[in-house]
């Protein structure tokens, strides 16, 4: 695939998070050690003047569908009921997080139940720049290596696209990361699309602010534990919506136990992108 890339000139704008670059990456990943299957997922990297936003493409589509399909009903008692238009299907993904990269830090946002949590990490500074070049999809790239979160990574970046960003938490290089792969070949991010500058003029970053504002700050291990706790409370949440019969509660307990057993079994073979917190 031939890519067209662009870097917008630093025109004066008083609008926050005006788009300066918009890029799409494909992730080919092996999340289960029991087989050699690789899933494919697409992610959007949206670059503004001083920071970049990274999120799953399907997740962003889901936000758009919900925003355009929301209906509000005024009830006789003065309350309001929020619902979706009939027949609307919300796209689902396992990647609902948002990552914001800046020169100061990388910030991760995700939900634990109904709570939006966030934690910050420093920008990667221990990159090893390697005197090696490669052309990837017509883009001239240079090589860099780093050990990050328990994996060894090989990155190809392009100084011709002077954005110090990349997929996930990978940033801090003197150019946009075009491709990055771990040394085992389990995870591979590659740039597959960019938007030409004439299509970006006047556009803003397309990430709803509720994904990254008013979040509760924590640490990565605590965020993961909060998500596990939220999943474990699914019975109580369902019961609050009317599943209160003895038969209903017993069915929920049985299903939850089966789900917990499946989760524990899958943990034995899990192959996460980050091996360390």
C-alpha positions as CSV (number, residue, x, y, z in Angstrom):
1,X,0.0,0.0,0.0
2,X,1.4,3.4,-1.0
3,X,1.0,5.9,1.7
4,X,0.6,9.6,1.4
5,X,1.6,11.6,4.5
6,X,1.5,15.2,5.4
7,X,2.7,17.6,8.0
8,X,0.6,20.7,8.3
9,X,2.4,24.0,8.6
10,X,2.1,25.6,12.0
11,X,-0.6,28.0,11.1
12,X,-2.0,30.1,13.9
13,X,-5.2,28.8,15.3
14,X,-7.0,29.5,18.5
15,X,-8.8,26.3,18.4
16,X,-7.7,23.6,20.9
17,X,-6.5,20.3,19.4
18,X,-6.6,21.3,15.7
19,X,-5.5,18.3,13.6
20,X,-1.9,18.4,12.4
21,X,-1.7,14.8,11.3
22,X,-4.1,11.8,11.2
23,X,-2.7,8.3,10.9
24,X,-4.1,4.7,11.0
25,X,-2.1,1.7,12.3
26,X,-2.9,-2.0,12.0
27,X,-2.0,-4.2,14.9
28,X,-1.4,-7.8,14.2
29,X,-1.2,-9.5,17.6
30,X,-1.0,-12.9,19.2
31,X,-2.8,-12.7,22.5
32,X,-3.1,-16.5,23.2
33,X,-0.1,-18.8,23.5
34,X,-2.2,-21.9,22.7
35,X,-2.2,-21.2,19.0
36,X,-0.4,-19.1,16.4
37,X,-3.5,-17.1,15.4
38,X,-3.1,-13.3,15.0
39,X,-5.9,-10.9,15.3
40,X,-6.0,-7.6,13.4
41,X,-7.2,-4.3,14.9
42,X,-7.0,-0.8,13.5
43,X,-6.1,2.2,15.6
44,X,-6.2,6.0,15.0
45,X,-3.4,8.3,16.0
46,X,-4.6,12.0,15.8
47,X,-1.9,14.6,16.2
48,X,-2.6,18.1,17.4
49,X,-0.2,21.0,18.1
50,X,1.2,19.7,21.4
51,X,-0.1,16.2,21.9
52,X,-1.4,13.1,20.2
53,X,-4.4,10.9,20.8
54,X,-4.4,7.1,20.2
55,X,-7.6,5.0,20.2
56,X,-9.2,2.0,18.6
57,X,-11.0,2.8,15.4
58,X,-14.1,0.6,16.2
59,X,-14.3,2.3,19.6
60,X,-14.4,5.7,18.0
61,X,-17.1,4.5,15.6
62,X,-19.1,3.3,18.6
63,X,-18.8,6.8,20.1
64,X,-20.1,8.3,16.9
65,X,-23.1,5.9,16.6
66,X,-24.1,6.5,20.2
67,X,-23.9,10.3,19.8
68,X,-26.1,10.2,16.7
69,X,-28.5,7.6,18.0
70,X,-29.2,8.8,21.5
71,X,-32.8,9.7,22.4
72,X,-34.1,11.3,25.6
73,X,-37.7,10.7,26.8
74,X,-39.3,13.1,29.3
75,X,-41.2,11.1,31.8
76,X,-44.4,12.3,33.6
77,X,-42.6,12.5,36.9
78,X,-40.1,14.9,35.5
79,X,-37.3,12.4,35.1
80,X,-35.7,11.6,31.8
81,X,-34.9,8.3,30.2
82,X,-31.8,7.8,28.0
83,X,-32.0,5.2,25.2
84,X,-31.0,4.5,21.6
85,X,-33.0,4.5,18.4
86,X,-34.6,1.2,17.6
87,X,-32.4,-1.1,15.5
88,X,-29.2,0.7,16.3
89,X,-26.2,-1.6,16.8
90,X,-23.3,-0.2,18.8
91,X,-19.9,-1.5,17.5
92,X,-18.0,-3.5,20.1
93,X,-14.3,-3.8,20.7
94,X,-12.0,-5.0,23.5
95,X,-9.9,-1.9,23.2
96,X,-11.8,1.0,24.8
97,X,-8.9,2.9,26.2
98,X,-7.5,6.2,25.1
99,X,-3.9,7.2,25.3
100,X,-2.6,10.8,25.1
101,X,1.0,11.4,24.3
102,X,2.9,14.6,24.9
103,X,6.4,15.8,25.4
104,X,6.0,15.5,29.2
105,X,4.3,12.1,29.7
106,X,2.0,9.4,28.3
107,X,-1.4,9.2,29.9
108,X,-3.7,6.2,29.7
109,X,-7.5,6.4,30.2
110,X,-9.9,3.5,30.6
111,X,-13.2,2.7,32.3
112,X,-13.6,0.5,35.4
113,X,-17.3,-0.1,35.6
114,X,-18.8,3.4,35.3
115,X,-15.6,5.2,36.6
116,X,-13.1,6.7,34.2
117,X,-9.6,6.1,35.6
118,X,-6.2,7.3,34.4
119,X,-2.5,7.0,35.1
120,X,0.6,8.7,33.8
121,X,4.0,7.3,32.7
122,X,7.1,9.1,31.5
123,X,7.9,9.3,27.8
124,X,10.4,6.6,26.8
125,X,13.9,8.0,26.8
126,X,16.1,4.9,26.6
127,X,15.7,4.4,22.8
128,X,18.8,3.1,21.2
129,X,19.2,4.7,17.7
130,X,20.7,2.3,15.2
131,X,22.6,3.3,12.1
132,X,20.3,1.4,9.7
133,X,17.7,2.5,7.2
134,X,14.7,1.0,5.4
135,X,12.0,2.1,3.1
136,X,8.6,1.1,4.3
137,X,5.6,1.9,2.0
138,X,7.7,4.5,0.2
139,X,8.7,6.2,3.5
140,X,12.3,6.5,4.4
141,X,12.8,5.2,7.9
142,X,15.5,4.8,10.5
143,X,15.9,2.1,13.1
144,X,15.6,2.3,16.9
145,X,15.4,-0.3,19.7
146,X,14.1,-0.3,23.2
147,X,13.2,-2.6,26.1
148,X,9.7,-1.6,27.4
149,X,7.4,-3.4,29.8
150,X,9.3,-6.7,29.6
151,X,9.5,-6.9,25.8
152,X,12.2,-5.9,23.3
153,X,11.0,-3.7,20.5
154,X,12.4,-2.8,17.1
155,X,11.0,0.5,15.7
156,X,11.3,2.2,12.3
157,X,10.6,5.9,12.4
158,X,10.7,8.7,9.8
159,X,12.4,12.0,10.5
160,X,10.6,13.2,7.4
161,X,7.4,13.2,9.4
162,X,8.6,15.3,12.5
163,X,6.0,14.1,15.0
164,X,7.6,12.4,18.1
165,X,4.7,10.0,18.4
166,X,3.6,6.5,17.5
167,X,1.2,3.7,18.4
168,X,0.2,2.8,22.0
169,X,2.8,4.3,24.5
170,X,5.6,4.4,22.0
171,X,6.8,8.0,21.6
172,X,10.0,10.0,22.1
173,X,11.7,9.4,18.8
174,X,12.8,12.2,16.4
175,X,10.1,11.3,13.9
176,X,6.8,9.4,13.6
177,X,7.0,5.7,14.2
178,X,6.0,3.9,11.0
179,X,6.4,0.3,12.2
180,X,7.2,-1.3,15.6
181,X,7.5,-5.0,16.4
182,X,8.6,-7.0,19.4
183,X,11.5,-9.4,18.9
184,X,9.3,-12.5,19.2
185,X,7.0,-11.2,16.4
186,X,3.9,-11.5,18.7
187,X,2.9,-7.8,18.2
188,X,3.4,-5.7,15.1
189,X,2.1,-2.2,14.6
190,X,2.4,-0.7,11.1
191,X,1.2,2.6,9.6
192,X,-1.3,1.8,6.8
193,X,-3.0,5.1,6.1
194,X,-2.6,8.8,6.5
195,X,-4.8,11.7,5.6
196,X,-3.6,14.4,3.2
197,X,-3.2,17.9,4.5
198,X,-5.9,19.5,2.4
199,X,-8.5,17.2,4.1
200,X,-7.2,18.1,7.6
201,X,-7.5,21.9,7.2
202,X,-9.9,23.3,9.8
203,X,-10.6,19.8,11.4
204,X,-10.3,19.1,15.1
205,X,-9.2,16.0,16.9
206,X,-12.1,13.5,16.7
207,X,-12.0,12.2,20.2
208,X,-14.8,13.0,22.5
209,X,-13.7,14.8,25.7
210,X,-15.5,12.4,28.0
211,X,-12.9,9.8,27.1
212,X,-10.1,11.8,28.9
213,X,-11.6,14.5,31.1
214,X,-12.7,14.3,34.8
215,X,-10.8,11.0,35.2
216,X,-9.7,9.7,38.6
217,X,-5.9,9.5,38.7
218,X,-4.4,6.2,39.9
219,X,-1.6,3.8,39.1
220,X,-1.6,1.1,36.4
221,X,-1.9,-1.9,38.9
222,X,-4.8,-0.2,40.7
223,X,-6.6,0.5,37.4
224,X,-6.3,-3.1,36.4
225,X,-7.5,-4.3,39.9
226,X,-10.5,-1.8,39.7
227,X,-11.5,-3.3,36.3
228,X,-11.3,-6.9,37.8
229,X,-13.5,-5.7,40.7
230,X,-16.0,-4.1,38.3
231,X,-16.3,-7.4,36.4
232,X,-16.7,-9.3,39.6
233,X,-19.6,-7.1,40.6
234,X,-21.7,-7.9,37.5
235,X,-24.2,-10.0,39.6
236,X,-25.0,-7.1,41.8
237,X,-25.3,-4.8,38.9
238,X,-27.7,-7.1,37.1
239,X,-29.7,-7.7,40.3
240,X,-30.2,-3.9,40.6
241,X,-32.0,-4.0,37.3
242,X,-34.6,-6.4,38.5
243,X,-33.0,-9.9,38.5
244,X,-34.0,-10.5,42.1
245,X,-35.8,-13.9,42.0
246,X,-34.1,-16.8,43.7
247,X,-34.0,-18.6,40.4
248,X,-32.6,-15.6,38.6
249,X,-29.9,-15.1,41.3
250,X,-28.9,-18.7,41.1
251,X,-28.6,-18.6,37.3
252,X,-26.4,-15.5,37.5
253,X,-24.2,-17.0,40.2
254,X,-23.8,-20.1,37.9
255,X,-23.0,-18.1,34.8
256,X,-20.6,-15.9,36.8
257,X,-18.8,-18.9,38.2
258,X,-18.4,-20.3,34.7
259,X,-17.2,-17.0,33.4
260,X,-14.6,-16.7,36.3
261,X,-13.4,-20.3,35.6
262,X,-13.0,-19.4,31.9
263,X,-11.1,-16.2,32.8
264,X,-8.8,-18.1,35.1
265,X,-8.1,-20.7,32.4
266,X,-7.4,-18.1,29.8
267,X,-5.0,-16.3,32.1
268,X,-2.7,-19.3,31.9
269,X,-2.2,-18.7,28.2
270,X,-2.5,-15.0,28.0
271,X,0.1,-13.1,26.1
272,X,-0.3,-9.4,26.9
273,X,1.4,-6.7,25.1
274,X,2.8,-5.4,28.4
275,X,4.5,-8.1,30.5
276,X,5.2,-5.7,33.3
277,X,3.3,-2.8,34.9
